[in-house]
Amino acid sequence: MLAYLMNQPGELVRDHVPDPVCGADEVILQTEAVSVCSTDISYYRDHLIPEAWPIIPGHEYVGRVLEVGPELGSAVAVGDRLTYWGQTDFGGLAEYRSLRPLFPGQNPGREKVWHTERNFYDAEQAAAVVVPPEMSSSSVTLTEPLISVMRSILVNPPRPGSKVIMLGAGPSALLALQVLTRCMGVGPTVVIDRNQDRLEIARRLGATQTFNTQSEADELEAFVRDNKDHYAEYVFDALPHVEVDAYGTDVREMAMMLLWPGSTYVVYGATSMLQSIRTWLILAKGLKVQAAPFDVRAFPMSRTAHVAQTALGLVRHGVIDVDALLTGSADFDRPESVYAVFDHYGEGLSLKTSIAFPARGEHGSRRMAEVTGEPASDL
């Protein structure tokens, strides 16, 4: 099969790799679409380091089932469409992938755990849900980041009516903004970012106020000075790796300064790079710095499967607007368009780019024929 291989930071190539083999508790999926995630970009920009190179990036995924392992029984059928959360950050940008799905309501005892080199226990299974046929592939790919956002907020919920500071206006932040304002009953929400295009989308999606850290630095400093220690009760930090001038004021510090004592600071953005944080403000105010654990001993994949089901429903019924975040598209069969997504991620209005895969061709048809016994076609 064809896949995009990242051989090292900054190097992405399309090449042939072996087809996946279906295990007894696995499915084989033919990829329909994959959206590029900031995690993929973090590997590309050397802000995250995998256990080994090369990797196949991509995990914001939807695909159609071609094969079903015998241990899965009637939980899933050939032809079903699946999206998922977990199992791995990798493997999506390929024509096919294998998956060990764990569906809502299945026996949690099926979960098998292992210790990763990234300091948490992960499950060999992925929280998976069956996608209704009428949902567009590009929209479904944003279910995965919505699941991540919902896990974080459900574990660390704000109090109803809380004033909220949102750090960042990237895709996950804009999903979190909608969850907080449309599902959690929060009060005024202030979004802080350096990208004006994203801040304008944040206002359309429910932000009460926005600040651009570059063009409105003076206004932001005045807002912090006027509201220090008595404005917000909740911060959602969706920032990735941030480089801070040694003599400058970190936006994270500003957010902490705006919090009441005893407030909640939720860490969502992840990076393996060292980040600056003012521990004195945490101590002085008794701030609760929290996060949703990746470790499945604390948040089992069987529970995430229920979050996945709810997240898909919120997208399906339009409660969460994911189409507003889909600002670009690329074609799996046009490598230059895929390379450009990685090279220019986060620039201008760019939020989410969905990479579309071709309809089932000769190879996929032949693989389906091997399972079903039907004649292969070129459809």
Secondary structure, 3 states (H helix, E strand, C coil): CEEEEEEECCEEEEEECCCCCCCCCCEEEEEEEEECCHHHHHHHCCCCCCCCCCECCCCEEEEEEEEECHHHCCCCCCCCEEEEEECCCCCCCECEEEECEECCCCCHHHCCEEECCCCCEEECCEEEEEECCCCCHHHHCCHHHHHHHHHHHHHCCCCCCCCEEEECCCHHHHHHHHHHHHHCCCCCEEEEECCHHHHHHHHHCCCCEEEECCCCHHHHHHHHHHHCCCCEEEEEECCCCCCCCCCCCCHHHHHHHHEEEEEEEEECCCCCCCCCCCHHHHHHHCCEEECCCCCCCCCCHHHHHHHHHHHHHHHHCCCCCCHHHEEEEEECCCHHHHHHHHHCCCCCCCCEEEEECCCCCHHHHHHHHHHHCCCCCCC
